[in-house]
Amino acid sequence: MFFGRLDAKYMGMSVAVSSRYTLPDTTIAHAPSSSAILSADAAIISVVFISSLCTIQLILFMLLFVIYIPSPDDRKSHSVGGTMSLQVIILIRVFIAVELPEEFQDRIREIQSGFTGFRVRPVRPDHVHITLKFLGGVKESNVPYIVDALDNLGGVAFDARIAGVGAFPTPSRARVVWLGAEGEFGVLHDRVESALSPFKFKKDRRDYMPHATLARVKHMPADQKDEFKAVLDCLKGAHVGTMRVDRIQLKKSTLTPEGPIYETLHEVML
């Protein structure tokens, strides 16, 4: 006679399954009774069921770990052997930009009026800016570190000319109508990239081209493409004005049904 015992323990659950067998003392095998077979089947089903529950809970535990990976500061805040609680991480949309002077807004509005009749959504003139780098979703607690990095940018002020109108990716497949910018924006962009390199932000896939977004194209019917390209040709040499670029802004963007709301988090003088 012998006893077999199986213990399955996981996250506070304990299950024991016992079965009893009689070893034959002759060379002729005795057929097990139907009750013994049912007991063995029940034991197997119980083991399979408990194993499945354990697997599901393990997967859920791993998913929670992926959702929250504590930073070094978070780890230090927990004592050895203490419990780690799930924390809510607040992300904000952040970008770095050069704002255009307020006196440019009337001219911007005038240029945007040239696209009346097309299915385009113009950007508010006071929101038109030149993006140096879009950072995307950033932990709010990391903003002070980004500010410190930008304060050590070491950029130099320069004069710029805001002129020319075009479309991305091409005039015939326009998705964005842009306003051109001439000046040392490329150098400033590279300095920003270098200053923020420790944060491992995603780098731009294309070569940097300084511009300000004037409008976004919702839809361009085939029978309007030629007319749209003609408007772009007329505005190709449109002049807005010259400006002194002596500062950059760290901006927060909050998306709403009425459009984005911009908030300046920090300003860096060049």
C-alpha positions in Angstrom: 0.0 0.0 0.0 1.2 3.5 -0.7 -0.3 7.0 -0.8 0.3 9.7 -3.5 -0.2 13.3 -2.6 -0.1 16.4 -4.9 0.1 19.9 -3.4 -0.5 22.9 -5.7 0.1 26.3 -4.1 -0.1 29.6 -5.8 -0.8 33.1 -4.4 -2.5 32.0 -1.3 -4.4 28.9 -2.7 -3.7 25.4 -1.5 -5.2 22.2 -3.0 -4.4 18.6 -2.1 -5.5 15.6 -4.1 -5.0 12.1 -2.7 -5.5 8.8 -4.4 -5.1 5.3 -3.0 -4.0 2.3 -5.0 -3.5 -1.4 -4.0 -0.5 -3.1 -5.4 -1.3 -6.5 -6.9 0.4 -9.4 -5.0 -0.1 -11.8 -7.9 1.0 -11.7 -11.5 -2.7 -11.4 -12.6 -3.8 -7.7 -12.9 -7.0 -6.9 -11.0 -9.3 -4.5 -12.9 -9.9 -1.3 -10.9 -13.4 -0.7 -9.7 -15.6 2.0 -11.4 -15.5 4.2 -8.3 -11.7 4.1 -8.3 -11.6 5.1 -12.0 -14.0 8.0 -11.3 -11.9 9.1 -8.3 -8.7 9.1 -10.5 -10.5 11.0 -13.2 -11.8 13.6 -10.8 -8.2 14.0 -9.4 -6.8 14.6 -12.9 -9.6 17.1 -13.7 -8.9 19.0 -10.5 -5.2 19.2 -11.2 -5.8 20.4 -14.7 -8.3 23.0 -13.5 -6.0 24.3 -10.7 -3.0 24.5 -13.2 -5.1 26.5 -15.6 -6.1 29.0 -12.8 -2.4 29.3 -11.8 -1.4 30.0 -15.4 -4.1 32.7 -15.8 -3.1 34.4 -12.6 0.6 34.3 -13.6 -0.2 35.9 -16.9 -2.3 38.6 -15.2 0.6 39.3 -12.7 3.0 39.6 -15.6 0.7 42.0 -17.4 0.5 44.2 -14.3 4.3 44.2 -14.1 4.5 45.4 -17.7 2.0 48.1 -17.1 4.0 49.5 -14.3 7.7 49.3 -14.4 9.0 51.3 -11.5 11.7 53.9 -12.0 14.9 53.9 -9.9 13.3 56.6 -7.6 10.2 54.5 -7.2 12.2 51.4 -6.2 14.1 53.4 -3.6 10.8 54.5 -2.0 9.9 51.0 -1.2 11.5 49.2 1.7 13.1 45.8 1.3 10.4 43.2 1.6 7.7 45.8 1.4 4.8 45.6 -1.1 4.9 47.5 -4.4 1.6 49.2 -5.2 0.4 50.0 -8.7 0.8 53.7 -9.4 -1.0 55.9 -11.9 1.5 57.5 -14.3 0.3 60.8 -15.8 1.5 61.5 -19.4 1.3 64.9 -21.1 1.9 65.7 -24.7 5.0 68.0 -24.9 6.9 69.7 -27.8 9.6 72.3 -28.1 8.9 75.3 -30.4 9.7 78.8 -31.6 6.6 81.0 -31.3 5.9 83.6 -34.0 5.5 87.3 -33.2 1.9 88.4 -32.6 2.2 91.0 -35.5 2.4 88.0 -37.9 -1.1 86.9 -37.2 -3.0 89.2 -39.6 -0.8 88.1 -42.5 -1.1 84.5 -41.5 -4.9 84.9 -41.5 -4.8 86.5 -44.9 -2.8 83.6 -46.4 -5.1 81.1 -44.9 -8.1 82.8 -46.5 -6.7 81.8 -49.9 -7.8 78.2 -49.2 -11.4 79.1 -48.6 -13.6 76.7 -50.6 -11.3 73.7 -50.0 -11.9 71.1 -47.2 -9.0 72.3 -45.0 -8.9 73.0 -41.3 -6.8 76.2 -40.7 -4.7 76.5 -37.5 -5.6 79.4 -35.2 -3.1 82.2 -36.2 -2.1 82.5 -32.5 -1.2 78.8 -32.5 1.0 78.8 -35.6 4.5 78.0 -34.5 7.8 76.4 -35.7 8.2 73.0 -34.0 11.8 72.1 -33.2 11.0 68.7 -31.7 7.9 66.8 -30.7 8.5 64.7 -27.6 5.1 63.0 -27.4 3.8 61.6 -24.2 6.1 62.4 -21.3 5.8 61.6 -17.6 4.8 64.8 -15.8 7.4 64.1 -13.1 10.1 64.1 -15.8 9.4 67.7 -17.0 11.8 69.3 -14.5 14.7 67.2 -15.8 13.8 68.2 -19.4 13.8 71.8 -18.3 17.2 71.4 -16.7 18.5 69.9 -20.0 17.1 72.8 -22.1 18.5 75.4 -19.8 22.0 74.1 -20.7 21.3 74.2 -24.4 23.8 76.9 -25.2 22.1 78.1 -28.3 22.8 81.4 -30.1 20.1 83.9 -31.2 19.7 84.6 -34.9 17.5 86.4 -37.4 14.9 84.5 -39.4 12.7 85.1 -42.4 9.2 83.6 -42.4 8.0 83.2 -46.0 6.8 80.7 -48.7 3.9 78.3 -48.7 3.9 74.6 -49.6 2.3 71.3 -48.8 3.3 67.9 -47.3 3.9 65.3 -48.7 3.3 66.8 -52.1 0.9 69.4 -53.6 -1.1 66.7 -55.4 -1.4 64.6 -52.2 -1.5 67.4 -49.7 -2.2 66.6 -46.0 -0.6 69.6 -44.4 -0.2 73.2 -45.7 2.9 74.8 -44.3 4.6 78.2 -44.0 8.3 78.2 -44.6 11.1 79.4 -42.3 14.6 80.5 -43.2 17.4 80.9 -40.6 19.6 78.8 -38.3 16.7 76.6 -37.3 18.6 73.4 -38.3 21.5 74.2 -35.9 19.0 75.0 -33.1 17.2 71.7 -33.8 20.5 69.8 -33.6 21.3 71.4 -30.3 17.9 70.4 -28.9 18.4 66.8 -30.0 21.8 66.7 -28.4 20.6 68.2 -25.1 17.7 65.7 -24.9 19.7 62.7 -26.0 20.0 61.2 -22.5 16.2 60.8 -22.5 16.2 58.5 -25.5 13.3 60.3 -27.3 12.5 59.0 -30.7 14.4 60.8 -33.4 12.8 62.3 -36.5 12.6 59.9 -39.4 13.1 62.6 -42.0 15.6 65.4 -42.3 14.5 68.4 -40.3 12.7 71.0 -42.3 11.7 74.2 -40.4 8.1 75.2 -41.0 4.9 76.2 -39.4 1.7 74.4 -40.0 -1.0 76.7 -41.5 -3.7 74.2 -42.2 -4.5 70.4 -42.3 -6.3 69.0 -45.4 -9.4 67.0 -44.6 -10.1 65.8 -48.1 -9.1 66.8 -51.6 -11.4 65.7 -54.4 -9.8 64.9 -57.7 -11.6 67.8 -59.4 -10.1 70.3 -57.0 -6.5 69.2 -57.1 -5.5 71.5 -60.0 -7.1 74.5 -58.4 -5.5 73.7 -55.1 -2.0 73.5 -56.7 -2.7 76.8 -58.5 -3.3 78.5 -55.1 -0.1 77.0 -53.7 1.8 78.3 -56.7 0.4 81.8 -56.1 1.5 81.7 -52.5 4.8 80.1 -53.1 6.6 83.4 -52.5 4.3 84.8 -49.9 6.2 86.9 -47.3 5.1 87.1 -43.7 8.0 88.9 -42.1 11.4 88.8 -40.3 12.0 88.0 -36.7 14.7 87.6 -34.1 14.8 84.1 -32.7 16.2 84.6 -29.2 14.1 82.0 -27.2 12.4 78.7 -27.4 9.4 77.3 -25.5 8.6 74.0 -23.9 4.9 73.6 -24.7 2.2 71.3 -23.4 -0.6 70.3 -25.8 -4.0 69.2 -24.5 -6.3 67.8 -27.3 -9.9 68.8 -27.2 -12.8 68.4 -29.7 -12.5 72.2 -30.4 -8.8 71.9 -31.1 -5.5 71.7 -29.1 -4.9 74.0 -26.1 -1.3 75.1 -25.8 0.4 76.0 -22.5 4.0 77.2 -22.1 5.7 75.1 -19.4 9.1 76.8 -19.7 11.0 79.3 -21.8 14.7 79.2 -22.6 16.6 82.3 -23.7 19.3 81.9 -26.3 
